[in-house]
Amino acid sequence: MKFKVYYYSRKGSNKYLAQRIASDLNCEMEEIRPRLNTFLFMMMNLNLGNRKLKSNPTNYDKVILCHPIFMGKLIVPLKKFIIQNTNQINALDFVTSCGSTFAKKDEKFGHNLVFQEVKRLLGSKCEKCQAFPIGLVLPKELQESPDAFMHNHLNNENFKGEILSLYQNFISEYLGSAEKLK
Ligand SMILES: Cc1cc2nc3c(=O)[nH]c(=O)nc-3n(C[C@H](O)[C@H](O)[C@H](O)COP(=O)(O)O)c2cc1C
């Protein structure tokens, strides 16, 4: 099974996740590059789309997309990536290092709302959505802290414990399916 990881990241957590997945699956990764990479404009939904990808998603059995969630919205570059590539994508899993916890996933700024939107745009091509809430790198009593995501970003130092177990379960499913298809 041929995988490709595409990612967008502002503070590095989703890049870290993308690098880890690409390394574990021994596959290529590529950055999504918005023409206007300004946070404020993105929040205002002002954009010029993304730059052309270096690779065509159609060449891969599955695309794994790593992208943050901001203000509970499906923002550019995620939205444009999906819209510009829907026909080229064979199958996609959406993965996010985000601020919202599992307990708050259905609230206004929760990751579940963005998952639903990705699934709505891609239909059955979106096979899985997985959140890696950044609070999981913290002790239990601090995980629900609203500003946990402002001060913490994934790296080799903090990617351990609960978040590492979650990741190991997540990645083992791919390794299992890759083995079966050999
Ligand atoms: C201004 C701002 C708004 C955010 N809004 C949300 C949100 O609505 N929901 C959420 O789950 N996380 C939210 N986050 C947390 C980011 O998704 C999280 O920090 C993510 O790991 C950033 O990814 P990056 O390091 O790859 O840029 C927000 C972060 C910032 C700075």
The ligand as an SDF file (V2000), in Angstrom:
LIG
                    3D

 31 33  0  0  0  0  0  0  0  0999 V2000
   -5.3580   31.2580   17.7510 C   0  0  0  0  0  0  0  0  0  0  0  0
   -5.5220   29.7910   17.9370 C   0  0  0  0  0  0  0  0  0  0  0  0
   -6.7800   29.2040   17.8110 C   0  0  0  0  0  0  0  0  0  0  0  0
   -6.9530   27.8330   17.9980 C   0  0  0  0  0  0  0  0  0  0  0  0
   -8.2080   27.2950   17.8790 N   0  0  0  0  0  0  0  0  0  0  0  0
   -8.3830   25.9550   18.0920 C   0  0  0  0  0  0  0  0  0  0  0  0
   -9.6750   25.3530   17.9750 C   0  0  0  0  0  0  0  0  0  0  0  0
  -10.6740   25.9990   17.6740 O   0  0  0  0  0  0  0  0  0  0  0  0
   -9.7950   24.0280   18.2000 N   0  0  0  0  0  0  0  0  0  0  0  0
   -8.7210   23.2440   18.5210 C   0  0  0  0  0  0  0  0  0  0  0  0
   -8.8870   22.0440   18.6980 O   0  0  0  0  0  0  0  0  0  0  0  0
   -7.4750   23.7900   18.6290 N   0  0  0  0  0  0  0  0  0  0  0  0
   -7.2820   25.1050   18.4230 C   0  0  0  0  0  0  0  0  0  0  0  0
   -6.0330   25.6630   18.5060 N   0  0  0  0  0  0  0  0  0  0  0  0
   -4.8950   24.8080   18.8500 C   0  0  0  0  0  0  0  0  0  0  0  0
   -4.0930   24.3570   17.6350 C   0  0  0  0  0  0  0  0  0  0  0  0
   -4.8620   23.5340   16.7910 O   0  0  0  0  0  0  0  0  0  0  0  0
   -2.8650   23.5870   18.1560 C   0  0  0  0  0  0  0  0  0  0  0  0
   -2.0460   24.4900   18.8670 O   0  0  0  0  0  0  0  0  0  0  0  0
   -2.0800   22.9180   17.0620 C   0  0  0  0  0  0  0  0  0  0  0  0
   -1.2680   21.9180   17.6440 O   0  0  0  0  0  0  0  0  0  0  0  0
   -1.2100   23.8580   16.2550 C   0  0  0  0  0  0  0  0  0  0  0  0
   -0.5950   23.1110   15.2510 O   0  0  0  0  0  0  0  0  0  0  0  0
    0.8220   23.5120   14.6170 P   0  0  0  0  0  0  0  0  0  0  0  0
    1.8180   23.5330   15.7530 O   0  0  0  0  0  0  0  0  0  0  0  0
    1.0840   22.4250   13.6500 O   0  0  0  0  0  0  0  0  0  0  0  0
    0.6600   24.8500   13.9710 O   0  0  0  0  0  0  0  0  0  0  0  0
   -5.8400   27.0230   18.3060 C   0  0  0  0  0  0  0  0  0  0  0  0
   -4.5560   27.6090   18.4000 C   0  0  0  0  0  0  0  0  0  0  0  0
   -4.3930   28.9700   18.2250 C   0  0  0  0  0  0  0  0  0  0  0  0
   -3.0190   29.5660   18.3510 C   0  0  0  0  0  0  0  0  0  0  0  0
  1  2  1  0
  2  3  1  0
  2 30  2  0
  3  4  2  0
  4  5  1  0
  4 28  1  0
  5  6  2  0
  6  7  1  0
  6 13  1  0
  7  8  2  0
  7  9  1  0
  9 10  1  0
 10 11  2  0
 10 12  1  0
 12 13  2  0
 13 14  1  0
 14 15  1  0
 14 28  1  0
 15 16  1  0
 16 17  1  0
 16 18  1  0
 18 19  1  0
 18 20  1  0
 20 21  1  0
 20 22  1  0
 22 23  1  0
 23 24  1  0
 24 25  2  0
 24 26  1  0
 24 27  1  0
 28 29  2  0
 29 30  1  0
 30 31  1  0
M  END
$$$$
